[in-house]
Amino acid sequence: MAAQQRIDPSTVVGWGVDADPQNDPTYPMRDRSQESKGGLDWERPTLQGRDIELLRSTEHNRRTAVFGTSTPPSGLSGAIRRQAFKKSEGKWSHWLMLLAADRINVVEGIGDDLIHGRIPNIPAEMGIRSELQHNMPGLIRKVAVTGAVLAVITALVRAAPSRRH
Amino acid sequence: MLAMDYRGPYRVRAEQKPMPTIQHPEDAIVRVTRSCICGSDLHLYHGMVPDTRIGMTFGHEFTGIVEEVGSEVKNLKVGDHVIVPFNIACGKCHFCQQGLFGNCHESNSEATAVGGIFGYSHTAGGYDGGQAEYVRVPYADVGPTVIPPGMDLDDAVLLTDVVPTGYQAAEMGGIKRGDTVVVFGAGPVGIMAARCAWLFGAGRVIVIDHLEYRLDFARQYCPAEVYNFRSVEDPVYFLKKITDSLGADVCIDAVGGDAAGSAMHSLLGTKLKLEAGAATALHWAINSVKKGGIVSIVGVYGPTGNIVPIGNVVNKGITIRANQASVKRLLPRLIEHVQAGRINPKALITHKVPLEEVADAYHIFSAKLDGCIKPVLVPSSVNVS
């Protein structure tokens, strides 16, 4: 592939209006002029009241002044998350346990739907309507591939007992 | 109220949930008027971010009208229509005092690796997000900014993340007049990074992706030279060839962990989760940048680790700069750019979808259907233009 024709920068609206020869590699990452002497010495905001279970990183000395209250840990996935939070963020096991908990949580979510008398409409949750509308060939291909894989598995399962005789 | 509800990888639905309440004296409750789906929401949607719990509401790019304020909120008042930065920042801590509003130390108890972010898993603080009719906004006097009179709401909602992140990507590149800048990724942030590279005086802007419709858009919008990496055997080799073998002065990774283009990274990062996402774009950026050049990373990766050629970073003397955008710091200048017509954010919006159809919106964006660049969710209760 050949290089495309270059664009004349002077034709681009706003070219160079923010050019800053003084853009030091350490700025804008840190403006040290307001930096404190170090440590947790700033005037803290009011602390949010805590009426839910909050898991805290071991790398924090204290809980933060505010925190999210979405979906506190629960069930088996919650138990795994509690164990994960005994390990620091620097440990891969911390994150891998959280990922494992996430997957278990999916099953718990389906169970929770069923307990509440709701059968989750998984195709709708996966956007089947938009797939039908915008990607019918792709959908047909996925169905065909899935069908073929299932057919092969079924054939292998059915063939297995006859080989044992 | 109606809200997006995460049910597992590739599964979301609209669900009735309890109204949010004031939890802290600096909170506000905001009635959402626009809420985007971000490319980084797709990392959550694909199950790549640890501690993403079933039942959470995503959404960190939203505008809304203040419905209620806590007792310590002094500046915002009920009825204000606000841009809400995606970062949750206290404005007081060691990091906020340095302008690092994306790294606040008083907003995320669950990790020190990232500040609080609306609707972005418990790894980012466990806050429900703005893909809902109402949302709780902590530190309401710090981040939220009243939408200037006359500003289009579709422009305003993109000032919550896409524009600042794209702008900071270019800013972190330390671009000097005449520099060659390569942007990996022609999603909304990559397109905006390429557009903003010109504002910093770039002499040449190149965008790399594999989706032709997005490259076509970038060619016109940024404007930029655009190349499909599937049309060249080796994008790094190709970029060297079109830069006199030197490489680019600045490379920007605007893709993150959902990258295509490398079977190894896709297998390890996307399928097996043994990397924190597929670091293909970062790998290419390190190898494509000039010796002594700068790699700017705004693409989102998970907290574990990635395989990249760090030896080349050392041997080439590369400076790597990266962060979550400091939206509050950047907003005043970006509002000027929008009002002056130098940036046209709303042109990125290709889909406006009712909140009720959130599952379809996610699928269209994730599967890159129907020419989708940027989808915006609009609650049915919204009657503002």
Chai-1 contact restraints between the chains, C-beta under 6 A:
chainA,res_idxA,chainB,res_idxB,connection_type,confidence,min_distance_angstrom,max_distance_angstrom,comment,restraint_id
A,M1,B,S231,contact,1.0,0.0,6.0,A-B,restraint_1
A,M1,B,V232,contact,1.0,0.0,6.0,A-B,restraint_2
A,A3,B,I242,contact,1.0,0.0,6.0,A-B,restraint_3
A,Q4,B,E225,contact,1.0,0.0,6.0,A-B,restraint_4
A,I7,B,P223,contact,1.0,0.0,6.0,A-B,restraint_5
A,P9,B,G203,contact,1.0,0.0,6.0,A-B,restraint_6
A,V12,B,W198,contact,1.0,0.0,6.0,A-B,restraint_7
A,V13,B,R342,contact,1.0,0.0,6.0,A-B,restraint_8
A,G14,B,L199,contact,1.0,0.0,6.0,A-B,restraint_9
A,G14,B,R342,contact,1.0,0.0,6.0,A-B,restraint_10
A,W15,B,W198,contact,1.0,0.0,6.0,A-B,restraint_11
A,G16,B,G201,contact,1.0,0.0,6.0,A-B,restraint_12
A,V17,B,L199,contact,1.0,0.0,6.0,A-B,restraint_13
A,D18,B,L199,contact,1.0,0.0,6.0,A-B,restraint_14
A,D18,B,F200,contact,1.0,0.0,6.0,A-B,restraint_15
A,A19,B,R177,contact,1.0,0.0,6.0,A-B,restraint_16
A,A19,B,F200,contact,1.0,0.0,6.0,A-B,restraint_17
A,A19,B,G201,contact,1.0,0.0,6.0,A-B,restraint_18
A,N23,B,G174,contact,1.0,0.0,6.0,A-B,restraint_19
A,P25,B,G174,contact,1.0,0.0,6.0,A-B,restraint_20
A,P25,B,T319,contact,1.0,0.0,6.0,A-B,restraint_21
A,R30,B,Q98,contact,1.0,0.0,6.0,A-B,restraint_22
A,D31,B,Q98,contact,1.0,0.0,6.0,A-B,restraint_23
A,D31,B,G99,contact,1.0,0.0,6.0,A-B,restraint_24
A,Q34,B,Q97,contact,1.0,0.0,6.0,A-B,restraint_25
A,Q34,B,Q98,contact,1.0,0.0,6.0,A-B,restraint_26
A,E35,B,Q98,contact,1.0,0.0,6.0,A-B,restraint_27
A,S36,B,H94,contact,1.0,0.0,6.0,A-B,restraint_28
A,W42,B,K92,contact,1.0,0.0,6.0,A-B,restraint_29
A,W42,B,C93,contact,1.0,0.0,6.0,A-B,restraint_30
A,E43,B,K92,contact,1.0,0.0,6.0,A-B,restraint_31
A,P45,B,C90,contact,1.0,0.0,6.0,A-B,restraint_32
A,T46,B,P25,contact,1.0,0.0,6.0,A-B,restraint_33
A,Q48,B,Q23,contact,1.0,0.0,6.0,A-B,restraint_34
A,Q48,B,H24,contact,1.0,0.0,6.0,A-B,restraint_35
A,L54,B,S109,contact,1.0,0.0,6.0,A-B,restraint_36
A,L55,B,E110,contact,1.0,0.0,6.0,A-B,restraint_37
A,R56,B,S109,contact,1.0,0.0,6.0,A-B,restraint_38
A,S57,B,E110,contact,1.0,0.0,6.0,A-B,restraint_39
A,S57,B,A111,contact,1.0,0.0,6.0,A-B,restraint_40
A,S57,B,T112,contact,1.0,0.0,6.0,A-B,restraint_41
A,E59,B,T112,contact,1.0,0.0,6.0,A-B,restraint_42
A,R63,B,S109,contact,1.0,0.0,6.0,A-B,restraint_43
A,T64,B,E106,contact,1.0,0.0,6.0,A-B,restraint_44
A,T64,B,S107,contact,1.0,0.0,6.0,A-B,restraint_45
A,T64,B,S109,contact,1.0,0.0,6.0,A-B,restraint_46
A,A65,B,E106,contact,1.0,0.0,6.0,A-B,restraint_47
A,V66,B,H24,contact,1.0,0.0,6.0,A-B,restraint_48
A,V66,B,S107,contact,1.0,0.0,6.0,A-B,restraint_49
A,V66,B,P138,contact,1.0,0.0,6.0,A-B,restraint_50
A,F67,B,S109,contact,1.0,0.0,6.0,A-B,restraint_51
A,G68,B,G125,contact,1.0,0.0,6.0,A-B,restraint_52
A,G68,B,G126,contact,1.0,0.0,6.0,A-B,restraint_53
A,G68,B,Y127,contact,1.0,0.0,6.0,A-B,restraint_54
A,S70,B,M56,contact,1.0,0.0,6.0,A-B,restraint_55
A,S70,B,G126,contact,1.0,0.0,6.0,A-B,restraint_56
A,S70,B,D128,contact,1.0,0.0,6.0,A-B,restraint_57
A,T71,B,R53,contact,1.0,0.0,6.0,A-B,restraint_58
A,T71,B,G55,contact,1.0,0.0,6.0,A-B,restraint_59
A,T71,B,M56,contact,1.0,0.0,6.0,A-B,restraint_60
A,E89,B,A111,contact,1.0,0.0,6.0,A-B,restraint_61
A,E89,B,A113,contact,1.0,0.0,6.0,A-B,restraint_62
A,W92,B,T304,contact,1.0,0.0,6.0,A-B,restraint_63
A,W95,B,P50,contact,1.0,0.0,6.0,A-B,restraint_64
A,W95,B,P303,contact,1.0,0.0,6.0,A-B,restraint_65
A,W95,B,T304,contact,1.0,0.0,6.0,A-B,restraint_66
A,L98,B,P50,contact,1.0,0.0,6.0,A-B,restraint_67
A,L98,B,D51,contact,1.0,0.0,6.0,A-B,restraint_68
A,L99,B,P50,contact,1.0,0.0,6.0,A-B,restraint_69
A,D102,B,T52,contact,1.0,0.0,6.0,A-B,restraint_70
A,N105,B,R53,contact,1.0,0.0,6.0,A-B,restraint_71
A,N105,B,I54,contact,1.0,0.0,6.0,A-B,restraint_72
A,V106,B,G8,contact,1.0,0.0,6.0,A-B,restraint_73
A,G109,B,R7,contact,1.0,0.0,6.0,A-B,restraint_74
A,G109,B,I54,contact,1.0,0.0,6.0,A-B,restraint_75
A,E125,B,R7,contact,1.0,0.0,6.0,A-B,restraint_76
A,E125,B,R11,contact,1.0,0.0,6.0,A-B,restraint_77
A,E125,B,R13,contact,1.0,0.0,6.0,A-B,restraint_78
A,E125,B,A359,contact,1.0,0.0,6.0,A-B,restraint_79
A,M126,B,Y10,contact,1.0,0.0,6.0,A-B,restraint_80
A,M126,B,R11,contact,1.0,0.0,6.0,A-B,restraint_81
A,G127,B,A359,contact,1.0,0.0,6.0,A-B,restraint_82
A,G127,B,D360,contact,1.0,0.0,6.0,A-B,restraint_83
A,G127,B,H363,contact,1.0,0.0,6.0,A-B,restraint_84
A,R129,B,D360,contact,1.0,0.0,6.0,A-B,restraint_85
A,S130,B,D360,contact,1.0,0.0,6.0,A-B,restraint_86
A,S130,B,H363,contact,1.0,0.0,6.0,A-B,restraint_87
A,S130,B,I364,contact,1.0,0.0,6.0,A-B,restraint_88
A,H134,B,L369,contact,1.0,0.0,6.0,A-B,restraint_89
A,H134,B,D370,contact,1.0,0.0,6.0,A-B,restraint_90
A,N135,B,L369,contact,1.0,0.0,6.0,A-B,restraint_91
